[in-house]
Amino acid sequence: MTETEVPTADLLIVGGGINGAAIARDAAGRGLSVILCEQGDIASHTSSASTKLIHGGLRYLEQFEFALVGKALAERKRLLRMAPHIIWPLRFVLPHQPHLRPAWMIRIGLFLYDRLGGRRSRDLPGSRSVNLRKHIAGRALREEFSRGFVYSDAWVQDARLSVLNAMDAAERGAQVSVRTACVAAERGAAHWDAQLRGADDAVRTVRARALVNATGPWAASFLDRVAHVAHKRNLRLIKGSHIVVPRLFEHDHAYIFQQPDRRIVFAIPYEHDYTLIGTTDVDYREDPSAPRISGEEIDYLCAAASRYFQRPVLAEDVVWTYSGVRPLLDDDSDKASQITRDYVLDLDREGAPLLSVFGGKITTARKLAEEACDTLAPLLGNRRPAWTGASKLPGGDLPNADFERFFEDFSLRRPWLPDPLAYRLCRNYGSRALRIVESCVRLEDLGQRFGADLYQAEVDYLIDFEWARTAEDILWRRSKLGLRFDAAGRDALQRYIAQRATA
């Protein structure tokens, strides 16, 4: 290949988690040419292993992180409007334990929390005190909890948020390459030459005017081993683990439980029939690509929930676990739970620009991407203004951002579609669900059923538009149907995907 044949772009973004995907979307929307490469599937690591909340972080107020909480709460408002199909309001119940935090402290914290993000009553209900002996959420709790507080935050399908950002980037012209690792990057005065290795082990060279290191837990090692660039900032890797158990309560509120070690643990309604409990904060020094929950973490989470629920949560109740490695900016905090969740964008201009992302959280990824592009775009001669704040993500263009009205209309027009399946399609894909069922007039038109309520038409859509390449991509990231699949169903799905790939 001659020099003139090397594919070129304005930005090469390495890392297909939420930060990399959001930066790719923002940059492509400004007219920059973008290559986004991810060594695994989109959101295959940290970005699919969160507690799945869009929130300011109530506990960060104790650490005086007012700027971070305010920024995150402002983003919460934007994201609820950008993607009302995959992000929706959730009310949290905090049972009061006076010996852990006095009531006045909690009231002050909730007062600040309501207002730091510029909340208005039409967006989310405010916080209030509740009598747990009368409130529906008190029925599942031990009798000793008579008083509590209720406040608002939001739920997100985290992996889908990353996928939708990558989809929008691709629809705006970005080249998205999954299962493609950047194995070498050589810097020049005006550009980077990078070697990208695909799933077939073939290596290709690409050239970019700027390089973005959005590799999450690998941010420091990417600089050391691939880009060979010195850096002063470092990450502290923290493993967070979650457990899933059969449903512990019959309502739609979530819980936030204070623990004797002053950490908090959430118990959240999950996939209709389950409860999600998490998370832990454990320093981690092993391979970030393969974190696993420990027996000690399972015991910790079971004990954390059992302090509050009438029915004890036991290790044998756990039906699924997942763990992720959070790449937090190392600020020398003594405890993992006290490390800042804010981010730093580190720009190196000793030659062609290099922007590295250190830290961050899923809630502030859009803002992070905007700041990244505000930094890089002018260096590339692009002065287009920020645009994502009032945008919609794919499928999020629901009339008046009203999911329930959209679902009702979607279902009424398709009486042949079972309500649970119709609801799941609307929740996962929003208006894009119409593409899956557009040519169908009866259930059989959806094609082969693989298990649960997963049909061929949906699988084809995920392969064609969402880079799904394995059964795991579909069952555990594009959806959580893995909770309802058996081995035979998984094998049948994988065989079909393989057949599609060779057709």
C-alpha positions as CSV (number, residue, x, y, z in Angstrom):
1,M,0.0,0.0,0.0
2,T,1.4,3.4,-1.0
3,E,1.3,6.4,1.3
4,T,-1.6,7.9,-0.6
5,E,-3.6,4.7,-0.2
6,V,-3.5,4.7,3.6
7,P,-7.0,5.4,4.9
8,T,-7.1,8.8,6.6
9,A,-9.4,10.5,9.2
10,D,-9.4,13.5,11.4
11,L,-9.8,11.4,14.5
12,L,-8.9,7.9,15.4
13,I,-10.7,7.0,18.6
14,V,-9.6,3.9,20.4
15,G,-12.1,2.5,22.8
16,G,-15.8,1.6,22.2
17,G,-17.2,2.1,25.6
18,I,-19.5,5.0,26.4
19,N,-16.8,7.7,26.3
20,G,-15.3,6.6,23.0
21,A,-18.8,6.2,21.4
22,A,-20.0,9.5,22.7
23,I,-16.9,11.3,21.4
24,A,-17.3,9.6,18.0
25,R,-20.9,10.8,17.8
26,D,-20.1,14.4,18.7
27,A,-17.2,14.6,16.4
28,A,-19.0,13.0,13.4
29,G,-21.9,15.5,14.0
30,R,-19.5,18.3,13.7
31,G,-18.4,17.1,10.3
32,L,-15.1,15.5,11.3
33,S,-14.1,12.2,9.8
34,V,-13.9,9.6,12.5
35,I,-12.6,6.0,12.9
36,L,-13.8,4.3,16.1
37,C,-12.2,1.0,17.0
38,E,-13.0,-1.3,19.9
39,Q,-11.0,-4.4,20.8
40,G,-14.1,-6.2,21.7
41,D,-17.8,-5.6,21.3
42,I,-19.3,-2.2,21.9
43,A,-19.6,-1.7,25.7
44,S,-18.1,-5.1,26.3
45,H,-16.3,-4.1,29.5
46,T,-16.9,-1.3,32.0
47,S,-19.8,0.4,30.1
48,S,-22.0,-2.7,30.4
49,A,-21.1,-3.4,34.0
50,S,-22.5,-0.4,35.8
51,T,-25.3,-0.2,38.4
52,K,-27.3,1.2,35.4
53,L,-28.2,4.5,36.9
54,I,-28.2,8.0,35.5
55,H,-27.7,9.9,38.7
56,G,-25.8,12.7,40.3
57,G,-24.4,10.5,43.1
58,L,-26.1,11.4,46.3
59,R,-23.2,10.1,48.4
60,Y,-20.7,12.4,46.6
61,L,-22.2,15.3,48.5
62,E,-20.6,14.0,51.6
63,Q,-17.2,14.3,49.8
64,F,-18.1,17.9,48.8
65,E,-18.1,17.1,45.1
66,F,-20.8,19.7,44.4
67,A,-19.5,20.6,40.9
68,L,-19.6,16.9,39.9
69,V,-23.0,16.3,41.3
70,G,-24.4,19.4,39.7
71,K,-22.9,18.5,36.3
72,A,-24.3,15.0,36.5
73,L,-27.8,16.1,37.5
74,A,-27.9,18.6,34.6
75,E,-26.9,15.7,32.3
76,R,-29.6,13.5,33.9
77,K,-32.2,16.0,32.6
78,R,-30.8,16.0,29.1
79,L,-30.4,12.3,28.9
80,L,-34.0,11.7,29.9
81,R,-35.1,13.6,26.9
82,M,-32.5,12.3,24.5
83,A,-33.4,8.6,25.0
84,P,-36.7,8.2,26.8
85,H,-36.9,4.6,25.6
86,I,-33.7,3.4,27.4
87,I,-33.6,6.0,30.2
88,W,-36.5,6.6,32.5
89,P,-37.3,8.0,36.0
90,L,-36.8,5.8,39.1
91,R,-37.8,6.6,42.7
92,F,-35.4,5.6,45.4
93,V,-36.3,4.8,49.0
94,L,-33.7,5.4,51.7
95,P,-34.7,3.8,55.0
96,H,-33.3,5.8,57.9
97,Q,-30.8,4.5,60.4
98,P,-30.0,7.3,62.8
99,H,-26.7,5.9,64.0
100,L,-25.3,6.0,60.5
101,R,-26.4,9.4,59.3
102,P,-28.7,11.8,61.2
103,A,-32.0,12.8,59.6
104,W,-31.0,16.5,59.4
105,M,-27.9,15.5,57.3
106,I,-30.0,13.5,54.9
107,R,-32.6,16.2,54.6
108,I,-29.9,18.8,53.7
109,G,-28.3,16.4,51.3
110,L,-31.6,15.8,49.5
111,F,-32.5,19.5,49.5
112,L,-29.2,20.2,47.7
113,Y,-29.7,17.2,45.4
114,D,-33.1,18.4,44.3
115,R,-31.7,21.8,43.3
116,L,-28.1,21.3,42.1
117,G,-29.3,20.1,38.7
118,G,-31.8,22.9,38.2
119,R,-34.7,20.4,38.8
120,R,-38.2,21.5,37.9
121,S,-41.3,19.7,39.1
122,R,-42.2,18.7,35.6
123,D,-39.0,16.8,35.1
124,L,-38.8,14.6,38.3
125,P,-40.7,14.6,41.6
126,G,-38.7,16.1,44.5
127,S,-37.6,14.3,47.6
128,R,-39.7,13.9,50.7
129,S,-39.9,12.0,54.0
130,V,-42.1,8.9,54.2
131,N,-43.7,6.7,56.8
132,L,-42.5,3.2,55.8
133,R,-45.3,1.6,57.8
134,K,-47.7,3.1,55.4
135,H,-45.6,3.4,52.2
136,I,-45.7,0.5,49.7
137,A,-41.9,0.2,49.8
138,G,-42.0,-0.5,53.6
139,R,-43.8,-3.8,53.2
140,A,-40.6,-5.7,52.1
141,L,-38.5,-4.2,54.9
142,R,-37.8,-5.3,58.4
143,E,-40.2,-3.8,61.0
144,E,-37.5,-1.7,62.6
145,F,-37.5,0.6,59.6
146,S,-40.4,3.0,60.2
147,R,-39.1,6.2,58.7
148,G,-37.4,6.9,55.4
149,F,-36.8,9.3,52.5
150,V,-37.8,9.1,48.8
151,Y,-36.0,10.9,46.0
152,S,-35.7,10.7,42.2
153,D,-33.0,9.6,39.8
154,A,-33.0,7.6,36.6
155,W,-32.4,4.1,35.2
156,V,-30.5,3.4,32.0
157,Q,-29.8,0.4,29.8
158,D,-26.1,1.1,30.0
159,A,-24.7,-1.1,27.1
160,R,-27.5,0.1,24.8
161,L,-26.6,3.7,25.6
162,S,-23.1,3.0,24.2
163,V,-24.5,1.2,21.2
164,L,-26.9,4.0,20.3
165,N,-24.0,6.6,20.5
166,A,-22.0,4.4,18.2
167,M,-25.0,3.9,15.8
168,D,-25.5,7.7,15.6
169,A,-21.8,8.2,14.9
170,A,-21.9,5.7,12.1
171,E,-25.1,7.2,10.6
172,R,-23.2,10.6,10.6
173,G,-20.3,9.1,8.7
174,A,-18.0,7.6,11.3
175,Q,-16.4,4.2,10.6
176,V,-17.0,1.9,13.5
177,S,-14.8,-1.2,13.8
178,V,-15.6,-3.7,16.5
179,R,-13.3,-6.5,17.6
180,T,-10.5,-4.4,16.3
181,A,-7.5,-3.6,18.5
182,C,-5.0,-0.8,18.0
183,V,-1.7,-2.6,18.4
184,A,0.7,0.2,17.5
185,A,0.6,3.9,17.0
186,E,3.4,6.0,15.7
187,R,3.4,9.8,16.1
188,G,4.5,12.3,13.5
189,A,4.4,16.1,13.5
190,A,1.1,16.3,11.7
191,H,-0.5,12.8,12.0
192,W,-0.6,9.4,13.7
193,D,-0.1,6.1,11.8
194,A,-1.8,3.3,13.6
195,Q,-1.9,-0.5,13.2
196,L,-5.4,-2.0,13.6
197,R,-5.8,-5.7,14.0
198,G,-9.2,-7.2,13.2
199,A,-10.9,-10.3,14.4
200,D,-9.4,-12.2,11.5
201,D,-5.8,-11.2,12.7
202,A,-5.4,-9.1,9.6
203,V,-3.6,-5.8,10.3
204,R,-4.3,-2.6,8.4
205,T,-2.7,0.9,8.7
206,V,-4.8,4.0,9.2
207,R,-3.7,7.6,9.5
208,A,-5.3,10.2,11.6
209,R,-4.7,13.9,12.4
210,A,-5.4,13.3,16.1
211,L,-5.6,10.3,18.4
212,V,-8.1,9.8,21.2
213,N,-7.3,7.4,23.9
214,A,-10.7,6.4,25.4
215,T,-9.6,2.9,26.4
216,G,-11.0,3.1,30.0
217,P,-9.1,0.7,32.3
218,W,-6.4,0.5,29.7
219,A,-5.8,4.3,29.3
220,A,-2.4,4.3,31.0
221,S,-1.2,1.0,29.5
222,F,-2.2,2.2,26.0
223,L,0.0,5.2,26.5
224,D,2.9,3.0,27.8
225,R,2.7,0.1,25.4
226,V,1.0,1.3,22.2
227,A,1.5,5.0,21.8
228,H,4.8,5.1,23.8
229,V,3.9,8.5,25.3
230,A,5.0,9.6,28.8
231,H,2.2,10.6,31.1
232,K,1.8,12.1,34.6
233,R,-1.7,10.9,35.3
234,N,-2.6,7.5,36.5
235,L,-5.7,5.4,37.1
236,R,-6.8,3.5,40.1
237,L,-8.7,0.4,39.0
238,I,-11.7,-0.4,41.2
239,K,-13.8,-3.6,40.7
240,G,-17.5,-3.2,41.2
241,S,-19.6,-6.3,41.4
242,H,-23.4,-6.9,41.4
243,I,-25.6,-9.9,42.1
244,V,-29.1,-10.6,40.6
245,V,-31.6,-12.6,42.7
246,P,-35.3,-13.4,42.2
247,R,-37.6,-10.4,42.8
248,L,-37.6,-9.3,46.4
249,F,-40.5,-6.8,46.3
250,E,-43.7,-6.1,44.3
251,H,-43.4,-2.4,43.4
252,D,-41.4,-0.2,41.1
253,H,-39.3,1.7,43.6
254,A,-35.6,1.1,44.2
255,Y,-33.8,1.1,47.5
256,I,-30.6,2.8,48.6
257,F,-29.2,1.1,51.8
258,Q,-26.6,2.6,54.1
259,Q,-24.0,0.2,55.4
260,P,-22.0,0.2,58.6
261,D,-18.8,0.9,56.6
262,R,-20.6,4.1,55.3
263,R,-20.9,2.7,51.8
264,I,-24.2,2.5,50.1
265,V,-25.8,-0.5,48.2
266,F,-28.7,-0.3,45.8
267,A,-31.5,-2.8,45.4
268,I,-33.2,-2.2,42.1
269,P,-36.2,-3.8,40.2
270,Y,-34.5,-5.6,37.3
271,E,-35.9,-7.2,34.2
272,H,-39.4,-7.6,35.7
273,D,-38.7,-10.8,37.6
274,Y,-35.5,-10.0,39.4
275,T,-33.7,-7.6,41.8
276,L,-30.3,-6.2,41.1
277,I,-28.1,-5.6,44.2
278,G,-24.8,-3.7,44.1
279,T,-22.1,-2.5,44.0
280,T,-18.9,-3.2,45.7
281,D,-15.7,-1.1,45.6
282,V,-12.5,-3.3,45.6
283,D,-9.1,-2.3,44.5
284,Y,-8.1,-4.3,41.4
285,R,-4.7,-5.2,40.0
286,E,-5.5,-8.0,37.6
287,D,-6.5,-8.2,34.0
288,P,-9.3,-5.6,33.4
289,S,-10.8,-7.7,30.6
290,A,-11.9,-10.6,32.9
291,P,-13.1,-9.4,36.3
292,R,-15.0,-11.9,38.4
293,I,-17.0,-11.5,41.6
294,S,-15.4,-13.0,44.7
295,G,-17.1,-15.1,47.4
296,E,-16.4,-12.2,49.8
297,E,-18.2,-9.7,47.5
298,I,-21.2,-12.0,47.2
299,D,-21.4,-12.4,51.0
300,Y,-21.0,-8.6,51.4
301,L,-23.9,-7.8,49.1
302,C,-26.1,-10.5,50.5
303,A,-25.5,-9.2,54.1
304,A,-26.0,-5.6,52.9
305,A,-29.5,-6.4,51.6
306,S,-30.4,-8.7,54.5
307,R,-29.9,-5.9,57.0
308,Y,-33.0,-4.3,55.5
309,F,-35.2,-6.9,53.8
310,Q,-37.6,-9.1,55.8
311,R,-36.5,-12.0,53.7
312,P,-32.8,-12.7,54.0
313,V,-30.8,-12.7,50.8
314,L,-28.6,-15.8,50.6
315,A,-25.7,-16.8,48.3
316,E,-27.8,-19.7,46.9
317,D,-30.4,-17.2,45.7
318,V,-28.0,-15.6,43.3
319,V,-29.0,-16.3,39.6
320,W,-26.4,-14.1,37.9
321,T,-23.5,-11.9,38.7
322,Y,-21.4,-9.4,36.8
323,S,-18.3,-7.3,37.5
324,G,-16.7,-4.4,35.9
325,V,-13.5,-2.4,36.4
326,R,-14.0,1.3,36.9
327,P,-11.0,3.4,35.7
328,L,-11.0,6.2,38.3
329,L,-8.6,9.0,38.3
330,D,-6.0,8.3,41.1
331,D,-6.4,11.0,43.6
332,D,-4.6,9.3,46.5
333,S,-7.9,8.6,48.4
334,D,-7.5,6.1,51.2
335,K,-10.8,4.3,50.4
336,A,-11.9,3.1,47.0
337,S,-15.4,4.5,47.6
338,Q,-14.0,8.0,48.2
339,I,-12.2,8.3,44.9
340,T,-13.6,11.0,42.7
341,R,-15.8,9.9,39.8
342,D,-15.0,13.1,37.9
343,Y,-12.8,13.0,34.8
344,V,-9.8,14.7,33.3
345,L,-9.1,15.2,29.6
346,D,-5.4,15.3,29.1
347,L,-4.2,16.9,25.8
348,D,-0.7,16.2,24.6
349,R,0.5,18.4,21.7
350,E,4.1,17.3,21.4
351,G,3.4,16.5,17.7
352,A,0.1,15.4,16.4
353,P,-2.6,15.9,19.1
354,L,-3.3,13.1,21.6
355,L,-6.2,13.3,23.9
356,S,-6.5,10.9,26.8
357,V,-9.6,10.3,28.9
358,F,-8.9,9.6,32.6
359,G,-11.8,8.7,34.8
360,G,-15.5,9.6,34.4
361,K,-18.9,8.0,34.8
362,I,-21.7,7.0,32.4
363,T,-23.9,9.9,33.4
364,T,-21.4,12.6,32.3
365,A,-20.2,10.9,29.1
366,R,-22.1,13.2,26.8
367,K,-20.6,16.3,28.5
368,L,-17.2,14.7,28.5
369,A,-17.5,14.1,24.7
370,E,-18.6,17.7,24.2
371,E,-15.5,19.0,26.1
372,A,-13.3,16.6,24.2
373,C,-14.5,17.8,20.8
374,D,-14.4,21.5,21.9
375,T,-10.7,20.8,22.7
376,L,-9.8,18.9,19.5
377,A,-12.0,20.3,16.8
378,P,-10.4,23.8,16.6
379,L,-6.9,22.1,16.4
380,L,-8.2,20.4,13.2
381,G,-9.7,23.6,11.7
382,N,-13.2,22.8,12.7
383,R,-15.2,25.5,14.6
384,R,-18.7,24.0,14.5
385,P,-20.5,24.6,17.8
386,A,-21.5,21.9,20.3
387,W,-24.7,20.2,19.2
388,T,-25.6,17.2,21.3
389,G,-27.2,18.9,24.3
390,A,-30.6,19.1,22.5
391,S,-30.3,16.0,20.3
392,K,-32.0,12.6,20.3
393,L,-30.3,9.3,20.2
394,P,-31.5,6.6,17.7
395,G,-35.0,5.5,18.6
396,G,-35.4,8.4,21.1
397,D,-37.5,10.6,18.8
398,L,-40.7,9.7,20.5
399,P,-43.5,12.3,20.3
400,N,-43.2,14.6,23.4
401,A,-40.6,12.0,24.7
402,D,-43.7,10.1,26.0
403,F,-42.7,6.4,26.1
404,E,-46.0,5.1,27.5
405,R,-48.0,6.8,24.7
406,F,-45.6,5.4,22.1
407,F,-45.9,1.9,23.5
408,E,-49.7,2.1,23.6
409,D,-49.9,3.2,20.0
410,F,-47.3,0.6,18.9
411,S,-49.2,-2.2,20.6
412,L,-52.7,-1.1,19.4
413,R,-51.5,-1.2,15.8
414,R,-50.1,-4.7,16.3
415,P,-52.6,-6.8,18.2
416,W,-50.9,-10.0,17.1
417,L,-47.7,-9.0,19.1
418,P,-47.7,-10.2,22.7
419,D,-47.6,-7.3,25.1
420,P,-44.4,-8.3,26.9
421,L,-42.6,-8.6,23.6
422,A,-44.0,-5.4,22.3
423,Y,-43.0,-3.6,25.5
424,R,-39.4,-5.0,25.4
425,L,-39.0,-4.0,21.7
426,C,-40.2,-0.5,22.5
427,R,-37.9,-0.2,25.5
428,N,-34.9,-1.5,23.7
429,Y,-35.3,0.3,20.3
430,G,-37.8,3.1,20.7
431,S,-39.0,4.2,17.3
432,R,-36.4,1.9,15.7
433,A,-38.6,-1.0,16.8
434,L,-40.7,-0.2,13.8
435,R,-37.9,-1.4,11.6
436,I,-38.0,-4.8,13.2
437,V,-41.7,-5.4,12.7
438,E,-42.4,-3.2,9.7
439,S,-43.0,-6.1,7.3
440,C,-44.8,-8.4,9.8
441,V,-48.6,-8.9,10.1
442,R,-48.5,-12.0,12.4
443,L,-46.1,-13.4,15.0
444,E,-44.8,-16.1,12.6
445,D,-43.5,-13.4,10.3
446,L,-40.8,-12.6,12.9
447,G,-39.1,-15.8,11.9
448,Q,-37.3,-18.4,14.0
449,R,-37.8,-18.2,17.7
450,F,-34.5,-18.9,19.6
451,G,-35.8,-18.8,23.1
452,A,-37.7,-16.5,25.5
453,D,-39.2,-13.9,23.2
454,L,-36.2,-13.5,20.8
455,Y,-37.1,-13.9,17.1
456,Q,-35.1,-13.9,13.9
457,A,-36.2,-10.5,12.8
458,E,-34.7,-8.9,15.9
459,V,-31.5,-10.9,15.6
460,D,-31.2,-9.8,12.0
461,Y,-31.6,-6.2,13.0
462,L,-28.9,-6.5,15.7
463,I,-26.5,-8.1,13.3
464,D,-27.2,-5.6,10.5
465,F,-27.3,-2.3,12.5
466,E,-25.8,-2.9,15.9
467,W,-22.6,-4.9,15.3
468,A,-23.8,-8.0,17.1
469,R,-21.5,-10.9,16.3
470,T,-22.0,-13.5,19.0
471,A,-24.9,-14.8,21.2
472,E,-23.3,-13.1,24.2
473,D,-23.5,-9.7,22.4
474,I,-27.3,-10.2,22.0
475,L,-28.2,-12.0,25.2
476,W,-26.1,-9.9,27.7
477,R,-25.4,-6.5,26.1
478,R,-28.1,-5.7,23.5
479,S,-30.6,-7.3,25.9
480,K,-30.6,-9.2,29.2
481,L,-32.4,-12.2,27.7
482,G,-29.6,-14.4,28.9
483,L,-31.4,-14.6,32.2
484,R,-34.2,-16.5,30.4
485,F,-32.2,-18.6,27.9
486,D,-31.0,-22.2,28.3
487,A,-28.0,-23.8,26.7
488,A,-29.9,-25.2,23.7
489,G,-31.3,-21.7,22.9
490,R,-27.9,-20.1,23.1
491,D,-26.4,-22.7,20.8
492,A,-29.1,-22.3,18.3
493,L,-28.7,-18.5,18.3
494,Q,-24.9,-18.8,17.9
495,R,-25.3,-21.3,15.0
496,Y,-27.7,-18.8,13.3
497,I,-25.3,-15.9,13.7
498,A,-22.5,-18.0,12.3
499,Q,-24.6,-19.0,9.3
500,R,-25.4,-15.3,8.7
501,A,-21.8,-14.5,8.7
502,T,-20.9,-17.0,6.0
503,A,-24.0,-16.4,3.9
